[in-house]
Amino acid sequence: MATVWGLVVLAAGGLGRTGEALAYLRPDPTALALADRVPRTLGLLAAALLAGSVARLARVAWRRHREVRALDALRMLPAAGDLVVLADDHPDAYALPGRPGRIVVSSGRLRALPADEHTVLLAHERAHLAHRHHRYTALGEAACALNPMLRGLRDHLAFALERWADEDAARAMASRPLAARSLARAALAAADHRHPATALAYLHHEVTARVRALHQVRPENRWTGALPAAAVSIATALALADASTAFARFLTILNF
């Protein structure tokens, strides 16, 4: 990319900028420093922003690690397969990722739902574990930490993951009305949510919109709709690779 950029500059800059353009084509730090002067204040500002992003990312990683460790005791409880039932009157249910993954359901939640809706709930939570939705959540939090402008991504991602699990549960039960009824009844039985922050809970996000979606026709996958996003992602990755290369050469100039 840097070489291509040098050729572009050479073509567009004319003979008056030939020396500067050729500097991009050579790995000589001295020639590059003369051709591409970066103000010290701009470099310090970039370093400060990078340090802040890394600090936020480290804080998010430490918080998630601490929360996961705090939930390790639940994995050691007696389980029926992957199911752990807590003697708790508060109705709650969530998927606990890790090794081994567990589905934690309170006795209050089981009493609040009829038997056929128990199966919907378990299918929903097993979808979270099967598709490793906790990894998507972790990547989303990392992206928000590195770039605060993406903070709205967290809610959109949470809703998308819950809808994914809802659709899996509806397909497993072969009944969208049953899945919608189970979700609505569970929401009515729990006015507040007390699940752990790192867990993927049944009532985690926008229950009303999810129930409405389950009453509609099952959405179809349209892979062609992802092509623009894939093109933007590839272009962004190439731009970041080019920027990383330029930054490494800048550090070389500073003799780091």
Buried (B, 14 or more C-beta within 10 A) or exposed (E): EBEEBBEEBBEEEEEEBEEBBBBBBEEEBEBBBEBBEBEEEEEEEEEEEEEEBEEBBEEBBEEBEEEBEEBEEBBEEEBEEBEBBBEBEBBBBBBBBBEEBBBBBBBBBBEBBEEEBBBBBBBBBBBBBEBEBBEBBBEBBBBBBBEEEBEEBBEEBBBBBBBBBBBBBBBBBEBBEBBBBBBBBBBEBBEEBEBBEBBBBBBBBBBEEBBEBBEEEEEEEEEEEEEEEEEEEEEEEEEEEBEEEBBEBBEEEEEE
